[in-house]
Amino acid sequence: MFEKSADASKALQNLIENENLTNEQLAIDFNLSPQMVSHLKNGRRPMQRDIAQTSIQAYENSEYMADLMRAFTSGLTTPVLRGKNIERHRMSLAANAVKEMLEAVEAVKKMVLVKPPGTLDKDELQEVENIYDEMLEATIFSENFLMQLENDYGISRKKRVRINEPRWKARGWLQ
């Protein structure tokens, strides 16, 4: 699932812009030569997994981590929404997350999922895919909203997960 290496050029470019970094600073923090950082940043060399791990430890930047995870999983994780029709302000992302969650809830309410999957007809399968797509959009906006809260308020996802894990285990959600 995790690639040994990946093109992380866009992730690095966004990190440099967001953190106002130089190639020289990245080289020091990643324990690489400035030339290697330049190659990575410009997509001339793929980033190795160990460098990605080092970089995540050096910079707890949620968008960078999401970009790296997406690169190293061949697009299986949540994308950072940066399109021309996206306003990255926390209030805008919150409103979109709520809208997408409500649409997902409505899609789930419309479909009865008690029938065994193998017995669904073509139209019912299409409805299940619709539910999936609505849930996926809700997840993407929720994740982007969390990223923005992390950035705006200096919240550490790692710390919040560590703090909340005992409660999740007590509820029987985790082993």
C-alpha positions in Angstrom: 0.0 0.0 0.0 2.8 2.5 0.9 5.2 3.0 -2.0 8.9 2.8 -1.4 9.2 6.2 -3.1 6.9 8.8 -4.7 6.9 12.1 -6.5 6.6 14.5 -3.6 7.4 17.6 -5.6 4.0 19.3 -5.1 4.0 18.4 -1.4 7.4 20.0 -1.0 6.5 23.1 -3.0 3.4 23.6 -0.8 5.4 23.0 2.4 8.0 25.6 1.3 5.3 28.1 0.5 3.3 27.5 3.7 6.3 27.4 6.0 8.3 30.1 4.2 11.3 27.7 3.9 14.4 27.7 1.8 16.0 24.7 0.1 18.9 25.1 2.4 16.7 24.9 5.5 15.0 21.8 4.1 18.4 20.2 3.4 19.4 20.7 7.0 16.1 19.5 8.4 16.0 16.5 6.1 19.7 15.7 6.4 20.1 16.0 2.6 22.2 18.0 0.2 20.6 21.2 -1.2 21.0 19.6 -4.6 18.9 16.6 -3.6 16.2 18.9 -2.1 16.2 20.7 -5.4 15.8 17.4 -7.3 13.0 16.4 -5.0 11.2 19.7 -5.1 11.3 19.9 -8.9 10.3 16.3 -9.5 13.6 15.1 -10.9 14.0 12.5 -8.2 11.3 10.6 -6.2 11.3 11.0 -2.4 12.2 7.8 -0.5 10.0 6.6 2.3 12.7 7.2 5.0 13.1 10.9 3.8 9.3 11.3 4.0 9.3 10.0 7.6 12.1 12.3 8.5 10.3 15.3 6.9 7.0 14.5 8.8 8.9 14.5 12.1 10.6 17.8 11.1 7.4 19.6 10.1 4.0 18.8 11.7 2.2 20.5 8.8 -1.2 18.8 8.2 -1.4 19.7 4.6 2.1 18.5 3.9 1.4 15.2 5.7 -1.8 14.8 3.7 0.0 15.5 0.4 2.7 13.0 1.3 0.3 10.3 2.3 -1.6 10.8 -0.9 1.7 10.6 -2.9 2.9 7.5 -1.1 -0.5 5.7 -1.4 -1.0 6.4 -5.1 -4.0 8.7 -4.3 -5.9 6.6 -1.8 -6.0 9.2 1.0 -7.8 12.5 1.3 -6.7 15.2 -1.1 -6.0 18.7 0.1 -8.7 20.8 -1.5 -6.9 23.7 -3.3 -9.1 24.0 -6.5 -10.2 27.4 -7.9 -13.7 26.9 -6.4 -12.4 26.2 -2.8 -12.2 28.9 -0.1 -9.8 27.5 2.5 -11.1 29.6 5.3 -12.2 27.5 8.3 -15.7 28.9 8.2 -16.1 28.1 4.5 -14.7 24.6 5.0 -17.0 24.1 8.1 -20.0 25.1 6.1 -19.1 22.8 3.2 -18.3 19.9 5.6 -21.8 20.3 7.3 -23.5 20.5 3.8 -21.7 17.3 2.6 -22.4 15.5 5.9 -26.1 16.3 5.6 -26.2 15.1 2.0 -24.5 11.9 3.1 -27.0 11.3 5.9 -29.9 11.9 3.4 -28.4 9.4 1.0 -28.1 6.8 3.7 -31.7 7.5 4.9 -33.0 6.9 1.4 -31.5 3.5 0.9 -32.3 0.4 3.0 -29.0 -1.5 3.4 -30.5 -4.6 5.0 -30.5 -6.6 1.8 -27.5 -8.8 1.3 -25.1 -7.2 -1.3 -25.4 -10.1 -3.7 -29.1 -9.6 -4.0 -29.1 -6.0 -5.1 -30.2 -5.1 -8.6 -28.4 -2.6 -10.8 -30.4 0.5 -9.5 -29.8 -0.5 -5.9 -26.1 -0.9 -6.5 -26.1 2.5 -8.1 -27.7 3.9 -4.9 -25.0 2.3 -2.8 -22.4 3.9 -4.9 -24.2 7.2 -4.4 -24.1 6.7 -0.7 -20.4 5.9 -0.9 -19.7 9.0 -3.0 -21.6 11.3 -0.6 -19.8 9.8 2.4 -16.5 10.3 0.6 -17.2 13.9 -0.1 -18.2 14.4 3.5 -15.0 12.8 4.6 -12.9 14.9 2.3 -14.4 18.2 3.5 -14.3 17.1 7.1 -10.6 16.2 6.8 -9.8 19.5 5.1 -11.7 21.4 7.8 -9.6 19.5 10.5 -6.5 20.4 8.6 -7.5 24.1 8.6 -8.2 24.0 12.3 -4.8 22.4 12.9 -3.2 25.2 10.9 -5.1 28.1 12.3 -5.1 27.1 16.0 -1.8 25.1 16.2 -3.6 21.9 17.1 -1.5 18.7 16.9 -3.4 15.8 15.4 -0.9 13.4 16.9 -1.5 14.8 20.3 -5.3 14.9 20.0 -5.4 11.3 18.8 -3.1 10.2 21.8 -5.4 12.1 24.2 -8.6 10.6 22.8 -7.5 7.0 22.2 -8.2 5.9 25.8 -11.8 7.2 25.5 -12.2 5.4 22.2 -10.9 2.2 23.7 -13.2 2.5 26.7 -16.1 2.8 24.3 -15.0 -0.4 22.6 -14.2 1.4 19.3 -10.5 0.3 19.4 -8.7 -2.7 20.7 
